[in-house]
Amino acid sequence: MGHLFLLTNDDGLGAPGLDALEAATDGLGPSCMIAPSGPLSGCSHKVTTDVPVRVRRDERGRTAVEGTPADCVRLALHHLAPATSWVLSGINAGGNLGTDIHHSGTVAAVREAVIHGRPGIALSQYLVRGQPVDWQRTAGWARRALAELLARPIEPGSFWNVNFPHPAPGGPEPEVIDCPLDPSPLPLVYHVEGDVARYAGNYHQRARQPGSDVDVCFRGQIAVSLVRLIPPAERG
Protein backbone atom coordinates (compact mmCIF):
# COMPACT_ATOMS: atom_id res chain seq x y z
CA MET A 1 0.00 0.00 0.00
CA GLY A 2 1.41 3.41 -0.95
CA HIS A 3 1.88 6.44 1.21
CA LEU A 4 -0.25 9.58 1.21
CA PHE A 5 1.96 12.36 2.44
CA LEU A 6 0.54 15.40 4.17
CA LEU A 7 2.92 18.33 3.63
CA THR A 8 2.75 21.21 6.08
CA ASN A 9 5.01 23.73 7.85
CA ASP A 10 5.07 26.75 10.15
CA ASP A 11 6.50 29.25 7.62
CA GLY A 12 3.28 29.51 5.65
CA LEU A 13 1.89 28.17 2.38
CA GLY A 14 4.11 30.42 0.24
CA ALA A 15 7.42 29.50 1.88
CA PRO A 16 10.22 28.23 -0.41
CA GLY A 17 11.00 25.43 2.03
CA LEU A 18 7.53 23.97 1.46
CA ASP A 19 8.16 23.97 -2.29
CA ALA A 20 11.47 22.20 -1.61
CA LEU A 21 9.66 19.59 0.47
CA GLU A 22 7.18 19.00 -2.35
CA ALA A 23 10.08 18.55 -4.77
CA ALA A 24 11.74 16.12 -2.36
CA THR A 25 8.65 13.90 -2.24
CA ASP A 26 8.13 13.84 -6.00
CA GLY A 27 7.94 10.19 -7.04
CA LEU A 28 7.76 8.87 -3.48
CA GLY A 29 3.98 8.81 -3.44
CA PRO A 30 0.92 11.07 -3.67
CA SER A 31 0.83 14.13 -1.45
CA CYS A 32 -1.44 16.96 -0.39
CA MET A 33 -0.37 20.32 0.94
CA ILE A 34 -2.22 21.83 3.91
CA ALA A 35 -0.33 24.65 5.62
CA PRO A 36 -0.88 27.85 7.59
CA SER A 37 -1.90 30.84 5.49
CA GLY A 38 0.97 32.89 6.93
CA PRO A 39 4.21 32.55 8.92
CA LEU A 40 3.89 31.17 12.46
CA SER A 41 7.46 30.33 13.41
CA GLY A 42 7.90 29.55 17.09
CA CYS A 43 4.19 28.95 17.73
CA SER A 44 4.93 25.54 19.29
CA HIS A 45 1.87 23.28 19.75
CA LYS A 46 -0.78 26.00 19.88
CA VAL A 47 -4.20 24.85 18.68
CA THR A 48 -7.39 26.76 17.90
CA THR A 49 -10.52 25.65 19.74
CA ASP A 50 -12.45 28.80 20.65
CA VAL A 51 -12.93 30.49 17.26
CA PRO A 52 -13.75 29.21 13.76
CA VAL A 53 -10.82 28.26 11.50
CA ARG A 54 -11.15 29.44 7.90
CA VAL A 55 -9.87 27.11 5.15
CA ARG A 56 -9.38 28.05 1.50
CA ARG A 57 -8.00 26.30 -1.60
CA ASP A 58 -5.65 28.21 -3.91
CA GLU A 59 -5.33 27.95 -7.69
CA ARG A 60 -2.69 25.19 -7.40
CA GLY A 61 -4.89 22.99 -5.23
CA ARG A 62 -3.01 23.77 -2.04
CA THR A 63 -5.00 24.36 1.12
CA ALA A 64 -4.36 27.39 3.33
CA VAL A 65 -5.54 27.22 6.94
CA GLU A 66 -5.92 30.35 9.05
CA GLY A 67 -4.53 28.49 12.02
CA THR A 68 -1.42 26.82 13.37
CA PRO A 69 0.60 23.84 12.09
CA ALA A 70 -1.11 21.61 14.67
CA ASP A 71 -4.50 22.91 13.45
CA CYS A 72 -3.51 21.93 9.90
CA VAL A 73 -2.78 18.37 10.96
CA ARG A 74 -5.94 18.11 13.05
CA LEU A 75 -8.14 19.33 10.19
CA ALA A 76 -6.35 17.10 7.71
CA LEU A 77 -6.76 13.91 9.72
CA HIS A 78 -10.35 14.69 10.72
CA HIS A 79 -11.71 16.17 7.50
CA LEU A 80 -9.44 17.36 4.70
CA ALA A 81 -7.14 14.36 4.15
CA PRO A 82 -8.15 11.49 6.46
CA ALA A 83 -6.23 8.95 4.35
CA THR A 84 -2.93 10.56 5.34
CA SER A 85 -0.32 7.93 6.19
CA TRP A 86 2.69 10.19 6.90
CA VAL A 87 2.96 13.84 7.97
CA LEU A 88 6.01 15.69 6.66
CA SER A 89 6.62 19.16 8.07
CA GLY A 90 9.06 21.75 6.72
CA ILE A 91 11.44 22.38 5.25
CA ASN A 92 11.78 25.04 7.93
CA ALA A 93 13.91 28.12 7.24
CA GLY A 94 16.08 27.77 10.34
CA GLY A 95 17.28 24.93 12.52
CA ASN A 96 15.08 23.02 14.93
CA LEU A 97 17.80 21.39 16.98
CA GLY A 98 17.91 20.08 20.52
CA THR A 99 15.55 21.93 22.83
CA ASP A 100 14.17 23.91 19.86
CA ILE A 101 11.66 21.09 19.37
CA HIS A 102 9.65 22.42 22.32
CA HIS A 103 8.87 25.79 20.71
CA SER A 104 8.92 24.76 17.05
CA GLY A 105 5.67 24.81 15.09
CA THR A 106 7.38 22.64 12.46
CA VAL A 107 7.96 19.90 15.02
CA ALA A 108 4.54 20.39 16.63
CA ALA A 109 2.87 19.37 13.37
CA VAL A 110 4.47 15.92 13.41
CA ARG A 111 3.98 15.61 17.15
CA GLU A 112 0.25 16.16 16.61
CA ALA A 113 0.32 13.47 13.93
CA VAL A 114 1.96 10.97 16.29
CA ILE A 115 -0.65 11.70 18.96
CA HIS A 116 -3.25 10.52 16.44
CA GLY A 117 -1.33 7.42 15.40
CA ARG A 118 0.38 8.70 12.21
CA PRO A 119 4.16 8.73 11.83
CA GLY A 120 5.89 11.96 10.93
CA ILE A 121 9.15 13.59 9.94
CA ALA A 122 10.09 17.20 10.72
CA LEU A 123 12.70 18.73 8.41
CA SER A 124 14.61 21.98 8.96
CA GLN A 125 17.37 23.88 7.19
CA TYR A 126 19.89 25.41 9.59
CA LEU A 127 20.82 28.93 8.45
CA VAL A 128 24.20 30.62 8.65
CA ARG A 129 23.61 34.35 8.89
CA GLY A 130 24.40 36.18 5.64
CA GLN A 131 24.66 33.02 3.53
CA PRO A 132 21.92 32.38 0.93
CA VAL A 133 20.00 29.10 0.93
CA ASP A 134 20.13 26.82 -2.10
CA TRP A 135 16.68 25.27 -1.69
CA GLN A 136 17.20 22.99 -4.67
CA ARG A 137 20.24 21.50 -2.96
CA THR A 138 18.30 21.18 0.29
CA ALA A 139 15.50 19.40 -1.59
CA GLY A 140 18.02 16.87 -2.84
CA TRP A 141 19.26 16.21 0.69
CA ALA A 142 15.68 15.92 1.90
CA ARG A 143 14.83 13.38 -0.78
CA ARG A 144 17.84 11.28 0.23
CA ALA A 145 16.96 11.49 3.93
CA LEU A 146 13.28 10.73 3.31
CA ALA A 147 14.05 7.70 1.16
CA GLU A 148 16.23 6.31 3.94
CA LEU A 149 13.85 7.07 6.83
CA LEU A 150 10.70 5.86 5.08
CA ALA A 151 12.39 2.50 4.59
CA ARG A 152 13.13 2.13 8.30
CA PRO A 153 10.70 0.77 10.86
CA ILE A 154 9.56 3.43 13.32
CA GLU A 155 8.34 2.87 16.85
CA PRO A 156 4.75 3.85 17.61
CA GLY A 157 4.71 7.08 19.61
CA SER A 158 7.84 8.49 17.96
CA PHE A 159 8.93 10.65 15.02
CA TRP A 160 12.07 11.73 13.18
CA ASN A 161 13.58 15.21 13.50
CA VAL A 162 15.92 16.09 10.62
CA ASN A 163 18.21 19.11 10.37
CA PHE A 164 20.23 20.00 7.27
CA PRO A 165 23.56 21.87 7.51
CA HIS A 166 24.36 25.13 5.73
CA PRO A 167 27.78 24.62 4.14
CA ALA A 168 29.41 27.03 1.75
CA PRO A 169 28.61 26.47 -1.95
CA GLY A 170 30.68 23.73 -3.56
CA GLY A 171 31.37 21.87 -0.34
CA PRO A 172 31.21 18.08 0.01
CA GLU A 173 27.86 16.32 0.24
CA PRO A 174 26.81 15.79 3.87
CA GLU A 175 26.28 12.38 5.42
CA VAL A 176 23.12 11.33 7.26
CA ILE A 177 24.08 10.87 10.91
CA ASP A 178 21.82 9.39 13.60
CA CYS A 179 22.29 11.35 16.80
CA PRO A 180 20.51 12.29 20.03
CA LEU A 181 18.93 15.67 20.72
CA ASP A 182 21.18 18.11 22.56
CA PRO A 183 19.63 18.93 25.96
CA SER A 184 21.50 22.26 26.31
CA PRO A 185 19.28 25.36 26.57
CA LEU A 186 19.60 28.32 24.26
CA PRO A 187 21.54 31.23 25.76
CA LEU A 188 19.38 33.59 27.82
CA VAL A 189 20.56 36.97 26.59
CA TYR A 190 18.26 40.02 26.47
CA HIS A 191 18.73 43.68 25.67
CA VAL A 192 16.58 45.53 28.19
CA GLU A 193 15.56 49.17 27.83
CA GLY A 194 13.13 50.33 30.46
CA ASP A 195 10.12 48.04 30.34
CA VAL A 196 11.08 46.48 26.99
CA ALA A 197 13.21 43.33 26.65
CA ARG A 198 14.44 41.98 23.31
CA TYR A 199 15.98 38.53 23.00
CA ALA A 200 19.59 38.79 21.77
CA GLY A 201 21.00 35.29 22.16
CA ASN A 202 23.33 34.01 19.42
CA TYR A 203 21.88 30.78 18.01
CA HIS A 204 25.14 29.90 16.29
CA GLN A 205 27.12 30.06 19.54
CA ARG A 206 24.75 27.84 21.53
CA ALA A 207 26.18 25.11 23.73
CA ARG A 208 26.58 21.73 22.10
CA GLN A 209 27.44 18.31 23.39
CA PRO A 210 29.77 16.20 21.22
CA GLY A 211 27.82 13.83 18.99
CA SER A 212 24.48 15.58 19.57
CA ASP A 213 22.25 16.91 16.79
CA VAL A 214 23.53 20.47 17.31
CA ASP A 215 27.12 19.29 17.02
CA VAL A 216 26.45 17.11 13.97
CA CYS A 217 24.56 19.81 12.06
CA PHE A 218 27.02 22.57 12.94
CA ARG A 219 29.84 20.31 11.69
CA GLY A 220 28.18 20.13 8.27
CA GLN A 221 26.28 16.82 8.39
CA ILE A 222 22.58 15.92 8.25
CA ALA A 223 21.39 15.34 11.82
CA VAL A 224 18.63 12.74 12.26
CA SER A 225 17.13 12.25 15.72
CA LEU A 226 14.43 9.86 16.86
CA VAL A 227 12.07 11.64 19.26
CA ARG A 228 9.87 9.54 21.52
CA LEU A 229 6.65 10.99 22.89
CA ILE A 230 5.88 7.91 24.96
CA PRO A 231 8.67 5.70 26.38
CA PRO A 232 8.37 2.10 25.08
CA ALA A 233 7.86 0.63 28.59
CA GLU A 234 4.85 2.91 29.22
CA ARG A 235 2.90 2.03 26.07
CA GLY A 236 -0.16 -0.12 26.38
Secondary structure as GFF3:
##gff-version 3
##sequence-region A 1 236
A	DSSP	beta_strand	5	8	.	.	.	ID=ss1
A	DSSP	alpha_helix	16	25	.	.	.	ID=ss2
A	DSSP	beta_strand	31	36	.	.	.	ID=ss3
A	DSSP	beta_strand	55	57	.	.	.	ID=ss4
A	DSSP	beta_strand	63	65	.	.	.	ID=ss5
A	DSSP	alpha_helix	69	75	.	.	.	ID=ss6
A	DSSP	pi_helix	76	80	.	.	.	ID=ss7
A	DSSP	beta_strand	86	93	.	.	.	ID=ss8
A	DSSP	three_ten_helix	98	102	.	.	.	ID=ss9
A	DSSP	alpha_helix	105	115	.	.	.	ID=ss10
A	DSSP	beta_strand	120	125	.	.	.	ID=ss11
A	DSSP	alpha_helix	135	150	.	.	.	ID=ss12
A	DSSP	beta_strand	158	164	.	.	.	ID=ss13
A	DSSP	beta_strand	176	178	.	.	.	ID=ss14
A	DSSP	beta_strand	190	193	.	.	.	ID=ss15
A	DSSP	beta_strand	196	199	.	.	.	ID=ss16
A	DSSP	three_ten_helix	203	205	.	.	.	ID=ss17
A	DSSP	alpha_helix	213	218	.	.	.	ID=ss18
A	DSSP	beta_strand	222	228	.	.	.	ID=ss19
A	DSSP	three_ten_helix	232	234	.	.	.	ID=ss20
###
